[in-house]
Each structure stands twice: as structure tokens, then as C-alpha cells.
């Protein structure tokens, strides 16, 4: 029968280990003690008298620890003996993330506007109907308010709710205009980047959510000329080329007069190409002089102050700048796409 006293086994083990030289032999000894001697101590354990169990148990555990540690040490020295380090191997390249192209575009816009004195502010994505529509002079029967276009939030007893209580996912960053003007009096210059939501089918130029950049400047004697100068300077900086700006008459409930802003196509230099649908111009945002009703929603004196506002898609700007033909690529999470920026 094998020796059952852990203390004696330990002594024998250490002696045997000392007597051999190579790692190979040392490993063999560790393995033998782990598999044979230690196992036999454990298997005879149950037959021991109760008084002995505690002592032998402790000893056996200590022995197991010792055997495992020695085994590890032998393996380590073995590695040092046989292993070698190839210092000419290339290092492991860390995987670096990069900033999403939409965030890059947003930051770039913020940078340009901040140099022209515009402060960047934010507003809530979960908005009420009043700030998103009523305060902006959007009439009750305007089609944009329809459930087909706007994502309303289900609320119990929605029937009796006022428009300040009815919740929706904001459809436009314009909703922040009156929020801001209630708390801050003119002169003011702000931009509002942010996510907006629409209840619509997706295709290569429509997404259920996307990003907008809103701008608002209110003061004494603010005019369309100021707007044109500022927006022209913005696009010059953004596209870093000589782009031209064109204003076309349009309609928005919250501005009067209203315009669409076009930039000259930087790809074909106004000659006409597929990117600009052969017109030489690309529509980039809506804008106008803030409607007096909107200023009044924020209790601003319309006899003293005027202002302009504008708003456009950040996605669209990024698509134009990088010549991307499908808005859905921004939201697909495909790293092969995202890593290019
Ligand atoms: N909110 C409009 C939209 O989502 C864009 C817009 C047009 C914003 C004219 C404005 C503006 O501030 O003056 O289509």
C-alpha cells in the first residue's frame, strides 16, 4: 500500500525533484505525484478515523498546491529554455475605433458656426405637440401632423390631452426654437443639431430617423442679407471649395418669407451631373425669416426683433460631401462602410 501521509509524500517528492536535472524529468515527477500519490491520499481519505481527517485533509490540500505550483514553474523554465523571441515580428496592431461619419459632419458644422458666434444647444427627442407644431405656427389640420408622418407616443386618455401634453418623437429640430426663445431673449444665435423621427417607408434617401441641423438668429435688424452671408460662408467652409448659394422661394409655416437653399454642385461645377440630377444645383436646407407668430409664441417683441431660421439634414450633407448614395448605410452598422471615414 502507498504512503498515505501527505507530509512524508511531500518530503519524498522534493527530494526526487532535486535529484533530476531536465525540465522533462521534473515534469514527469510532478505528473506522477499528482496522478498517483495525491490521488491515492484522496481516495483513502474516507476510511480515516474522524480525528485524522482534518489533519490529512489540510496536508493533502497543501500538497496539491505545491505540486501544481512546481508544475507551473517547470513549464515556465521550459519555455525560457526552448522559446526565443523574434524581435523582427510586427507588433500587434490595436483595433482603433473611429468617429461615425454623421458625428464627424455634425462636429464640423458646430465648429464652423461657433466661429461665427453661434452657440450649440440641444433639445429633447421626446417632444410635445405644442413645441413641435403649434408654437411653430403649424396649423391644426397640417398634413405633417398626421399619424402617417409623425410618430405619436401612445398615451392613456389621449382624447382629452392638450397639445402641451400630447407626446411625440420630434419630427424636426425646429421644435427647439421656441423652447430656447422662452428662456433666452435676443440677441441670440444658436444652432441645434439632433436626431429627428418620421413615420415613413425607408428608401435610399429616407430613414425613419435621421439628423438635422437647425439654426436661429434673432436680433434687431436681422435680415435675409445676413442669412445669405452666413450660410454662404458656412458652405464655403464645409465643402472647402468655391460653392455658390441660391435661394428659391418656398413655404414653411414657421417662416415668412421662406426659401429653399441650394448649393452649386461641386462635382460637376454646375455643368450638370447625376449627383445634381443634371441641374447644377443641390437642395440642402429650408430657411426663412422667422414668422411673427413664432416669435410671439416665445413672447418676443415683434416690433423690435426679427430673425432668420434654417434647418437641413446632416445625413444629406454627409452624403453630398462623401458621395454616398444610400442614407441607410449610416444606420446599418456595417464596419466595412463606417471604417472608411
Ligand atoms: N424643419 C424643416 C424640416 O424639417 C426645415 C426647416 C425649414 C427649418 C425652414 C427651418 C426653416 O428653421 O426656417 O423640413
Boltz pocket constraint, residues with backbone or C-beta under 6 A from the ligand:
constraints:
  - pocket:
      binder: B
      contacts: [[A, 171], [A, 172], [A, 173], [A, 174], [A, 214], [A, 215], [A, 252], [A, 254], [A, 255], [A, 259], [A, 285], [A, 286], [A, 287], [A, 288], [A, 309], [A, 310], [A, 311], [A, 312]]
      max_distance: 6.0
